[in-house]
Amino acid sequence: MKTLILGAGYAGLAVATQLKPVSGLECLLVEQNAYHTFETRLHEAAAHNTRVTLPILPLLKGTGVHFEQAQVEGVDVDHKEVTLKDGRVLTYDTLVVGLGSVTNFYRIPGLAENAAELKDVSHADEIFNFVNRAYSSDYTGNRDIVVGGAGLTGVELVTELAQRAQLLTKARGLPPFNIYLVEAGPKILPVLDDALRAKAQKTLEEYGIHILVGHRLMQATAEDVTVQTADGQQKVIPAGKIIWTGGIQARDIVKGERLEKGPGGRIAVDEYLRAKNYPEVFVIGDMGLALNQEGKPVPTTAQHAGQQGRLTGKNIMRVVRGQDLEPYEPNSLGEFVSLGGLMAVGWMKLPWNQKLAMTGGMAHVMKKASEWKWRNSIE
Ligand SMILES: Cc1cc2nc3c(=O)[nH]c(=O)nc-3n(C[C@H](O)[C@H](O)[C@H](O)COP(=O)(O)OP(=O)(O)OC[C@H]3O[C@@H](n4cnc5c(N)ncnc54)[C@H](O)[C@@H]3O)c2cc1C
């Protein structure tokens, strides 16, 4: 069975590392980078230049999976063809698509042109370099940072940046820059319950971060953003760096006459994570629209991408052995949000669907534990 895995993110790499060299299975992993990116730690790289990548090749030892570093340009599931940027066309019997998501700028005027994003290492480098420049003695431009979107990524980024600013202020004797967190919705971190959100909000306030909830980002230029409150009042915030973390959409790369797409362009999948009407195509991670036990879309998180990848890897082995596929049952084990340094908030799942809320050092350890667990599962 000729199998292609596209993307070595949380979903694709979890598939590859589940496979074993068996006769009847020929598998190729295609990824544009020679490394896997720990996307959940990009905010650390943006603030502190932390290394958040791991070379892919050693991770494939013992799996029988071959690796090709190449950029996928298009996937045609009607003709079972994958076109690479260099013009080559790959064919398959079974395809796994795990190419992740891209930033959604929601066509806000000037935003895509003027805002940085935080989806890969180059974005993190851009932010890190700006902060360094802003703290050099000959820098004369605006040093303030506006971050749009107060979900997980936005909050983790502003707290980490605030912590970096404190360190640099101490070391270089320059005043800290202002950090504005702009959010159209009424609250930060809408996925958390009120008590945890209050704790996170307090931490942000202690860092001196300006929290502008209920402020819709209306437009961006190279020098500022315009925000608007629900009652129509507009305000211009000058900024040296604008960063948008306010939304994602599935990477739009797979074409097929009978594909069904849902919110955010995610491809609808069946209970085995196969694209509807295309049983030979698994779509997993941020690109797939899997439903949970209540019929709601499974969140686009690394946790779920990893679970989907592991199941798909096992299911490919089952197909090769002539066994029935195992259905997907999403399991939200918890959620932790880092808030700079050793601070975090979150919850973990207990038996009987109970949740254990945690804040501070313990939550930080849990967040780190989930990262170590992921690393262990692929190494
Ligand atoms: C800053 C930040 C913090 C986050 N924190 C958390 C968190 O704490 N917990 C959590 O669960 N989730 C978190 N997330 C979300 C999580 O990172 C994503 O849901 C997860 O990465 C999705 O996994 P994936 O495998 O679908 O996609 P990805 O991990 O994005 O992998 C996609 C892969 O495809 C490759 N690729 C893309 N296009 C091409 C192409 N054309 N050709 C070849 N290769 C290609 C990419 O290089 C990448 O390796 C965070 C995200 C960000 C940005």
The ligand as a Gaussian input file, in Angstrom:
#p B3LYP/6-31G(d) Opt

LIG

0 1
 C        1.887000      30.129000      19.684000
 C        0.949000      28.944000      19.700000
 C        0.658000      28.321000      20.903000
 C       -0.178000      27.203000      20.924000
 N       -0.394000      26.594000      22.120000
 C       -1.096000      25.438000      22.159000
 C       -1.241000      24.722000      23.387000
 O       -0.763000      25.165000      24.446000
 N       -1.913000      23.548000      23.371000
 C       -2.434000      23.024000      22.213000
 O       -2.999000      21.922000      22.247000
 N       -2.346000      23.684000      21.021000
 C       -1.690000      24.881000      20.963000
 N       -1.551000      25.561000      19.768000
 C       -2.210000      25.018000      18.555000
 C       -1.391000      23.895000      17.928000
 O       -0.060000      24.310000      17.747000
 C       -1.994000      23.459000      16.602000
 O       -3.350000      23.114000      16.798000
 C       -1.214000      22.265000      16.041000
 O        0.084000      22.677000      15.670000
 C       -1.931000      21.631000      14.844000
 O       -1.200000      20.519000      14.409000
 P       -1.157000      20.099000      12.869000
 O       -0.321000      18.869000      12.787000
 O       -2.523000      20.085000      12.307000
 O       -0.428000      21.316000      12.140000
 P        1.058000      21.846000      12.340000
 O        1.607000      21.463000      13.663000
 O        1.002000      23.283000      11.997000
 O        1.872000      21.051000      11.225000
 C        1.696000      21.267000       9.852000
 C        2.988000      20.862000       9.158000
 O        2.786000      20.925000       7.758000
 C        3.908000      21.538000       7.147000
 N        3.445000      22.164000       5.917000
 C        2.533000      23.144000       5.773000
 N        2.335000      23.436000       4.493000
 C        3.158000      22.630000       3.775000
 C        3.371000      22.442000       2.396000
 N        2.732000      23.169000       1.478000
 N        4.277000      21.520000       2.006000
 C        4.930000      20.756000       2.928000
 N        4.747000      20.888000       4.247000
 C        3.869000      21.811000       4.675000
 C        4.371000      22.570000       8.166000
 O        5.712000      22.943000       7.946000
 C        4.138000      21.805000       9.477000
 O        5.281000      21.061000       9.836000
 C       -0.751000      26.698000      19.717000
 C       -0.470000      27.345000      18.502000
 C        0.365000      28.441000      18.487000
 C        0.656000      29.116000      17.170000

